C-alpha cells in the first residue's frame, strides 16, 4: 500500500537552482517526488522580501494562494500584482 497522507514535517524543503534568492524555498507536498503524483503538484513556496525567482515556464496550469505579503508575477508577458 502506498502512502497517501503526509505530515508537514515529513516533506523535505527543496532549494531552487541558480537564479533564485538564497532563502527562497519550495516544499512540494504533492509532486512526483513526494508521493508519485502524475498530474497534480501542490507546494509551499517561501519567497524572501525584495527577492524572487528566475523567469521560467510551466507546462501545466498553476494557481497561487497568497498567505502574506505582496508582489507580482508575469503571466504570458502580462504583469499581475498580488
N, C-alpha and C positions, 0 to 999 in steps of 0.2 A: 504494500500500500504506500503510495507516495504522500509526502507531507503537503498539506494544503493550507494550514494555519501557521502563521509565523508571528512571533512577538518582535517588537521593535528592536530589542537588544540582540536578536538573532540575525538581523540583516546587517551586513557589513557596509561601511561607507566606501565609496569609490571616489578617487581623486582624479578629476579630468586631466587630460593631457595638456600639452603646450598651448598657450593662448588663454588659459583660464586663470583667475585670481588664485593666490596661494590658499586661501581658506574656503574657496568655492568647493562644496562637496555635493555629491549626488548619492542618495541611498535608494537603490532600486528595490522596492518592496515586491513588485510583480514584474518579472522580466524572465528572459530565457535563462539567465544565470542564477536567479534566486529560487525559482520554483518550476522552471521549464515552460513557462507561458509562451505560446507561439504568436498570438495576435494582439495581446494587450500588454502595455507597460504602465506602471504607476510608480512614482518615486517621490522622495522628498529632496528638494534642492535648496541648499543654503547658499545665498549669494552675499558676500560681504558688502558693506556700504561703499558706494562710489566705485564699484567694480562690475565685472560681468564676464560673460563667456565669449569664446571665439565665434565668429559668424559661421553657421553651419546649417545644414538642411536635414529634415527628417523625411523618410519615405512615406510615413503614415500621418494620421492626424494627431494633433497634440492639444491638450487642454491644460490651463493653469488655474489653480485656486490659490490666491494670494492671501497669506495669513497675516503679514505685517510688512509695512514699507511701501515704497512706490518706485516706479521705474518705467521702462518702455522696452518694447521689442519690435523687430521688423517682421512683418508677415507679407510675403510676396512683394517686397520692396516698399511697403507702406508702414510708417511708424505708428505704433499703437501704445498708448500710455495706460498704466495701471497704478 
